[in-house]
Amino acid sequence: MCPFTGDIDGLAAALELASRPNYLGSPQVVRDVITPLFASKVGWWLHLQDPSMPALSASEVQEVEQRIASIFAGENPEYTAMPWRSVEQLGQSAVARFNLNADYCAGESMFFVMLESVSAVALAINSLLKDYLADESGQWSEAIRQLHELQKFVESVLLGTADVTHPGKTLSDFRWQSPEVEEEGDVEEEGPIDPHIHPCPNDKGQVVHIKHPHTATPENTWSDSNAIATFVPGGDCPRSINGISCESWENPPEGQEWDEVDGLMDELEEPALDSPIGLKAATGCVIEEPDGRVWLVSPTNEHGGYKTTFPKGTLDEDDDLSYQANAIKEAYEEAGLQVRIIGFIGDVRRTTSVTRYYRAVRMGGMPVDMGWESQAVHLVPINKLAEVLDSPYDRKVMALAYGNMKPE
């Protein structure tokens, strides 16, 4: 006798339920339902750091929470509930797992219990992000990982699999945990986290949100000397360009070590920098490739009013670096490149600084290793620089380096 004979009707009924649209026994359906809650909370915290970022209003967030509660309470006809979704089963599990007040929820409707559950999860997300921001050693990648773990736990409770996947765990176990050792590895792609986050936090350890990210150009632009190639943070990169290796710079200098970095041109004769009182001294590089292209950077969120510019930066008084060392340092921090200086171009006075530019060539590094100050790095043919550089200061640099060029 077939051991399953007596359960055929039940199995058929279960299969029929699972075949219905928006079945709440499907992990993907459950994830899609609760993701807006996580997205709205993360979006709000990003908005607090950068008010120009859009965020849902309090009433819109409340609508999100009520919609999720109605779906899991079985009140939304667009979704098919699992048979066990009742106050006695899912309701009691939610009360225990989400640390709800059992006496307060006793005798209440399924919608009431689900709304309390959603509110508890929302508070947990807020608490985790608040503690992350208060942690000086906190890293955004770790916050993302912990948010994903929290979301997986919530999914397991709503799917009824928490006893297997998260035995003994409750919502209170998913608080911000400051990692003792920074873990390496990629952040999971699933989840509600905004995709336009720079992989590098700023100098204060804060999240850097890219409002209008660039798109990397196709691979054929990497080797086409007539094409503009664009690289984005953490994106794809060839193993070499023009026969020069593209590899991350291992153990780049720190602090005063930059004054001893390879690539300095000690024999270069250069005039004194005329820096009037009130104007800061800065240095930068025009980095050239053998195929006739030049490296440019796009400052994150057009900082300083620049869409695209040459890598450069003011001299840090604490480091007290030489002009050449600072230029090499800025090329690495803004473009991810290891360069060697081969000549002097000239000085350009700006609004708040006087910037000295050097001619340089790439020895190594990877453009996709750009720091948080850049949201894209470009390889641009010399005859297209005038199309890309929109600052009058950069056009002066271009004129000093290549003469007065007009856009093609």
C-alpha positions as CSV (number, residue, x, y, z in Angstrom):
1,M,0.0,0.0,0.0
2,C,1.3,3.4,-0.9
3,P,2.2,5.2,2.3
4,F,0.8,8.5,0.8
5,T,-2.5,7.2,-0.2
6,G,-4.4,8.6,2.7
7,D,-2.9,12.1,2.1
8,I,-3.5,12.4,-1.6
9,D,-6.4,14.8,-1.2
10,G,-4.4,17.0,1.2
11,L,-1.4,17.0,-1.1
12,A,-3.6,17.9,-4.1
13,A,-5.2,20.7,-2.1
14,A,-1.7,22.0,-1.1
15,L,-0.5,21.9,-4.7
16,E,-3.6,23.7,-5.8
17,L,-3.0,26.5,-3.2
18,A,0.6,26.8,-4.2
19,S,-0.4,27.3,-7.9
20,R,-2.5,30.3,-7.1
21,P,-1.1,33.8,-7.8
22,N,0.6,35.6,-4.9
23,Y,0.7,32.5,-2.7
24,L,2.0,33.5,0.7
25,G,3.8,30.2,1.1
26,S,6.3,31.4,-1.5
27,P,9.5,32.9,-0.1
28,Q,9.7,35.3,-3.1
29,V,6.1,36.5,-2.6
30,V,6.7,37.1,1.1
31,R,9.9,38.9,0.4
32,D,8.3,41.1,-2.2
33,V,5.5,42.0,0.3
34,I,7.8,43.1,3.2
35,T,10.6,44.7,1.1
36,P,8.8,48.1,0.9
37,L,8.9,48.3,4.7
38,F,12.7,47.9,4.8
39,A,13.1,50.2,1.8
40,S,11.0,53.0,3.4
41,K,13.0,52.8,6.6
42,V,16.4,52.8,5.0
43,G,15.3,55.6,2.7
44,W,14.2,57.7,5.7
45,W,17.6,57.3,7.3
46,L,19.4,58.3,4.1
47,H,17.1,61.3,3.9
48,L,18.2,62.3,7.5
49,Q,21.8,62.3,6.3
50,D,21.1,64.1,3.0
51,P,17.8,66.0,3.0
52,S,17.9,66.2,-0.8
53,M,17.2,62.5,-0.9
54,P,13.5,61.6,-1.4
55,A,11.7,59.9,1.5
56,L,8.2,58.7,2.2
57,S,6.0,60.8,4.4
58,A,4.8,59.5,7.8
59,S,1.4,58.9,6.3
60,E,2.9,57.0,3.3
61,V,4.9,54.8,5.7
62,Q,1.8,54.1,7.7
63,E,0.0,53.0,4.5
64,V,2.9,50.6,3.7
65,E,2.6,49.1,7.2
66,Q,-1.2,48.7,7.0
67,R,-1.0,47.1,3.5
68,I,1.5,44.5,4.7
69,A,-0.7,43.8,7.8
70,S,-3.8,43.4,5.7
71,I,-2.1,41.0,3.3
72,F,-0.8,38.6,6.1
73,A,-4.1,38.9,7.9
74,G,-5.8,37.4,4.8
75,E,-7.8,40.6,4.1
76,N,-6.3,41.3,0.6
77,P,-8.0,39.2,-2.1
78,E,-5.0,39.6,-4.4
79,Y,-3.0,37.2,-2.2
80,T,-3.6,33.6,-1.3
81,A,-2.9,32.7,2.4
82,M,-1.6,29.5,3.7
83,P,-4.2,27.4,5.6
84,W,-2.4,27.9,8.9
85,R,-2.7,31.7,8.9
86,S,-4.9,32.3,11.9
87,V,-4.6,34.1,15.2
88,E,-4.0,30.7,17.0
89,Q,-1.2,29.7,14.7
90,L,0.6,32.5,12.8
91,G,-0.7,35.1,15.3
92,Q,0.8,33.3,18.3
93,S,4.0,32.7,16.5
94,A,4.3,36.4,15.6
95,V,3.6,37.4,19.2
96,A,6.4,35.2,20.5
97,R,8.9,35.8,17.7
98,F,8.4,39.6,17.4
99,N,8.4,40.1,21.2
100,L,4.8,41.4,21.3
101,N,2.8,41.8,24.5
102,A,0.7,38.6,24.7
103,D,-1.8,40.1,27.1
104,Y,-2.2,43.2,24.9
105,C,-2.8,41.1,21.8
106,A,-5.1,38.5,23.5
107,G,-8.5,38.4,21.9
108,E,-7.6,40.8,19.1
109,S,-8.1,40.3,15.4
110,M,-5.5,38.9,13.0
111,F,-5.1,42.3,11.4
112,F,-4.4,43.8,14.8
113,V,-1.7,41.2,15.6
114,M,-0.1,41.6,12.1
115,L,-0.1,45.4,12.4
116,E,1.6,45.2,15.8
117,S,4.1,42.8,14.2
118,V,4.9,45.1,11.3
119,S,5.3,48.0,13.7
120,A,7.7,46.0,15.9
121,V,9.8,45.2,12.8
122,A,9.8,48.8,11.8
123,L,11.1,49.8,15.2
124,A,13.8,47.1,15.0
125,I,15.0,48.5,11.7
126,N,15.1,52.0,13.1
127,S,17.0,50.8,16.2
128,L,19.6,49.0,14.2
129,L,20.3,51.9,11.9
130,K,20.4,54.4,14.8
131,D,22.9,52.2,16.7
132,Y,25.0,51.8,13.5
133,L,25.2,55.5,13.0
134,A,26.3,56.0,16.6
135,D,29.1,53.4,16.2
136,E,32.3,55.1,15.2
137,S,33.6,51.8,13.8
138,G,30.4,50.9,12.0
139,Q,30.7,50.2,8.3
140,W,27.7,50.5,5.9
141,S,28.5,47.1,4.3
142,E,28.1,45.5,7.8
143,A,24.8,47.4,8.3
144,I,23.5,46.1,5.0
145,R,24.5,42.5,6.0
146,Q,22.7,42.8,9.4
147,L,19.6,44.3,7.7
148,H,19.5,41.4,5.4
149,E,19.7,39.0,8.3
150,L,16.8,40.8,10.0
151,Q,14.7,40.6,6.8
152,K,15.4,36.8,6.5
153,F,14.3,36.3,10.0
154,V,11.0,38.2,9.4
155,E,10.4,36.2,6.3
156,S,10.9,32.9,8.1
157,V,8.4,33.9,10.8
158,L,5.8,34.8,8.2
159,L,6.5,31.6,6.2
160,G,6.4,29.4,9.4
161,T,9.9,28.2,9.0
162,A,11.6,30.1,11.8
163,D,11.8,27.0,14.0
164,V,14.1,25.5,11.5
165,T,16.0,28.5,10.1
166,H,16.2,30.6,13.3
167,P,15.6,28.3,16.3
168,G,15.1,30.2,19.5
169,K,15.6,33.6,17.9
170,T,13.3,36.5,18.5
171,L,13.3,40.1,17.1
172,S,15.3,41.3,20.1
173,D,18.3,39.2,18.8
174,F,18.6,41.4,15.7
175,R,20.2,44.5,17.1
176,W,23.2,46.3,15.7
177,Q,26.3,44.3,16.4
178,S,29.6,46.1,16.0
179,P,31.9,43.6,14.3
180,E,35.2,42.9,16.1
181,V,36.9,42.0,12.9
182,E,35.8,43.6,9.6
183,E,34.7,40.8,7.3
184,E,35.6,40.8,3.6
185,G,33.2,39.8,0.9
186,D,30.5,41.1,-1.3
187,V,27.2,42.3,0.1
188,E,24.2,40.2,-0.9
189,E,22.3,41.5,-3.8
190,E,18.9,40.7,-2.5
191,G,17.0,43.0,-0.2
192,P,15.7,46.6,-0.1
193,I,19.0,48.4,0.1
194,D,19.3,51.3,-2.3
195,P,21.7,50.2,-5.1
196,H,23.3,53.7,-5.5
197,I,25.6,53.5,-2.5
198,H,29.3,54.2,-3.0
199,P,31.3,51.1,-1.7
200,C,33.6,53.5,0.2
201,P,32.3,55.5,3.1
202,N,33.5,59.1,3.5
203,D,36.3,60.3,5.8
204,K,33.8,60.3,8.7
205,G,32.7,56.7,8.0
206,Q,29.3,57.9,6.8
207,V,27.3,56.5,3.9
208,V,27.8,58.2,0.5
209,H,24.7,58.1,-1.6
210,I,25.2,58.7,-5.4
211,K,22.1,60.7,-6.6
212,H,22.6,60.2,-10.3
213,P,25.1,57.3,-10.9
214,H,27.0,56.8,-14.1
215,T,26.7,53.7,-16.2
216,A,29.9,51.8,-17.2
217,T,30.6,51.7,-20.9
218,P,30.8,48.4,-22.8
219,E,34.1,46.4,-22.8
220,N,35.0,47.3,-26.4
221,T,35.6,50.9,-25.2
222,W,38.4,49.8,-23.0
223,S,40.8,49.2,-25.9
224,D,39.3,51.6,-28.5
225,S,41.5,54.7,-28.5
226,N,38.7,56.7,-30.2
227,A,36.1,55.9,-27.5
228,I,35.4,57.3,-24.1
229,A,35.5,54.5,-21.5
230,T,33.7,55.0,-18.2
231,F,34.3,53.0,-15.1
232,V,32.1,52.9,-11.9
233,P,33.0,52.1,-8.3
234,G,33.6,48.4,-7.8
235,G,32.6,47.7,-11.5
236,D,34.3,45.6,-14.2
237,C,37.8,46.4,-15.3
238,P,40.2,44.8,-17.8
239,R,43.3,43.1,-16.6
240,S,45.4,45.6,-18.6
241,I,45.0,48.7,-20.8
242,N,47.7,49.5,-23.4
243,G,49.8,46.7,-22.0
244,I,49.9,48.2,-18.6
245,S,48.5,46.1,-15.8
246,C,45.2,47.0,-14.1
247,E,45.6,45.7,-10.5
248,S,44.7,47.1,-7.2
249,W,47.6,49.0,-5.6
250,E,48.7,46.8,-2.7
251,N,49.7,48.7,0.4
252,P,49.5,52.3,-0.9
253,P,51.4,54.9,1.2
254,E,49.9,56.6,4.2
255,G,50.6,60.0,5.7
256,Q,54.2,61.1,5.3
257,E,55.0,57.9,3.4
258,W,53.6,59.6,0.2
259,D,56.8,61.8,0.2
260,E,58.8,58.6,-0.6
261,V,56.3,57.1,-3.1
262,D,57.5,55.7,-6.4
263,G,56.7,58.1,-9.3
264,L,58.2,61.3,-8.0
265,M,60.3,63.2,-10.6
266,D,63.1,64.5,-8.3
267,E,65.0,66.1,-11.2
268,L,62.0,68.2,-12.4
269,E,62.7,71.9,-12.4
270,E,59.5,73.7,-11.5
271,P,58.9,77.3,-10.5
272,A,57.7,78.5,-7.1
273,L,53.9,78.3,-6.7
274,D,52.4,81.8,-6.6
275,S,49.6,81.3,-3.9
276,P,48.2,84.6,-2.7
277,I,47.0,84.9,0.9
278,G,43.6,83.3,1.3
279,L,44.0,80.8,-1.6
280,K,45.0,77.2,-0.7
281,A,47.7,75.4,-2.6
282,A,46.5,72.3,-4.5
283,T,48.1,69.9,-7.0
284,G,46.8,67.5,-9.7
285,C,47.7,65.4,-12.6
286,V,46.9,65.1,-16.3
287,I,47.3,61.3,-16.6
288,E,48.0,60.2,-20.2
289,E,47.7,56.7,-21.8
290,P,49.9,55.5,-24.7
291,D,46.9,55.4,-26.9
292,G,46.3,59.1,-26.7
293,R,43.6,59.2,-24.0
294,V,43.5,61.0,-20.7
295,W,42.1,60.0,-17.3
296,L,39.3,62.2,-15.9
297,V,37.1,61.8,-12.8
298,S,33.5,62.7,-12.1
299,P,33.2,64.1,-8.5
300,T,30.4,62.4,-6.5
301,N,27.2,64.3,-6.8
302,E,29.0,67.0,-8.8
303,H,30.8,68.2,-5.7
304,G,32.4,71.6,-6.2
305,G,30.2,72.1,-9.3
306,Y,32.2,69.8,-11.5
307,K,30.6,67.2,-13.6
308,T,34.0,65.9,-14.9
309,T,37.5,67.1,-14.1
310,F,41.2,66.2,-13.7
311,P,42.1,64.5,-10.4
312,K,43.4,67.0,-7.9
313,G,43.2,68.1,-4.3
314,T,44.4,70.7,-1.8
315,L,47.5,70.0,0.4
316,D,46.6,68.7,3.8
317,E,48.5,70.8,6.4
318,D,48.7,67.7,8.7
319,D,50.6,65.7,6.1
320,D,52.7,68.5,4.8
321,L,53.4,66.7,1.6
322,S,55.4,67.9,-1.4
323,Y,53.5,69.1,-4.4
324,Q,54.3,66.1,-6.5
325,A,53.6,63.6,-3.7
326,N,50.1,65.2,-3.1
327,A,49.4,65.0,-6.8
328,I,50.2,61.3,-6.9
329,K,48.1,60.8,-3.7
330,E,45.1,62.5,-5.2
331,A,45.3,60.5,-8.4
332,Y,45.1,57.3,-6.4
333,E,42.3,58.5,-4.0
334,E,40.1,60.0,-6.8
335,A,40.9,57.7,-9.7
336,G,42.3,54.5,-8.1
337,L,45.4,54.9,-10.3
338,Q,49.1,54.6,-9.5
339,V,50.9,57.2,-11.5
340,R,54.4,58.5,-12.3
341,I,55.1,62.2,-12.9
342,I,56.9,63.0,-16.2
343,G,56.6,66.8,-16.5
344,F,55.3,70.1,-15.3
345,I,52.2,71.7,-17.0
346,G,51.5,74.9,-15.2
347,D,49.5,76.6,-12.4
348,V,45.8,77.6,-12.6
349,R,44.2,80.0,-10.2
350,R,40.7,79.0,-9.0
351,T,38.1,80.6,-6.7
352,T,39.6,79.2,-3.5
353,S,42.9,77.7,-4.6
354,V,45.9,77.8,-6.9
355,T,46.4,74.3,-8.5
356,R,49.6,73.1,-9.9
357,Y,49.3,70.4,-12.6
358,Y,51.8,67.8,-13.6
359,R,51.9,65.5,-16.7
360,A,51.8,61.9,-15.6
361,V,51.5,58.3,-16.9
362,R,49.8,55.3,-15.3
363,M,52.0,52.6,-13.7
364,G,49.2,50.5,-12.2
365,G,46.1,50.7,-10.1
366,M,42.5,50.2,-11.1
367,P,40.0,52.9,-12.0
368,V,37.2,50.9,-10.2
369,D,39.1,51.4,-6.9
370,M,38.2,55.1,-6.9
371,G,37.5,56.6,-3.5
372,W,34.3,58.0,-2.3
373,E,35.0,61.5,-3.7
374,S,34.5,60.1,-7.3
375,Q,31.5,58.3,-8.7
376,A,33.1,57.6,-12.1
377,V,36.4,57.5,-13.8
378,H,36.7,58.1,-17.5
379,L,39.3,57.5,-20.2
380,V,38.9,60.2,-22.8
381,P,40.6,60.8,-26.2
382,I,42.5,64.1,-26.2
383,N,40.5,65.4,-29.1
384,K,37.3,64.9,-27.1
385,L,38.4,66.6,-23.9
386,A,36.7,69.9,-24.9
387,E,33.4,68.0,-25.1
388,V,33.7,66.6,-21.6
389,L,35.4,69.3,-19.6
390,D,32.8,72.0,-18.8
391,S,34.8,74.1,-16.3
392,P,36.7,77.2,-17.5
393,Y,39.5,76.3,-15.1
394,D,39.9,72.8,-16.6
395,R,39.9,74.4,-20.1
396,K,42.9,76.4,-19.0
397,V,44.6,73.2,-17.9
398,M,43.7,71.7,-21.3
399,A,45.1,74.7,-23.1
400,L,48.3,74.6,-21.1
401,A,48.8,70.9,-21.8
402,Y,47.6,70.6,-25.4
403,G,46.9,74.1,-26.8
404,N,43.5,75.6,-27.5
405,M,41.4,72.7,-28.7
406,K,37.8,72.9,-29.9
407,P,35.2,70.1,-29.5
408,E,35.0,67.9,-32.6
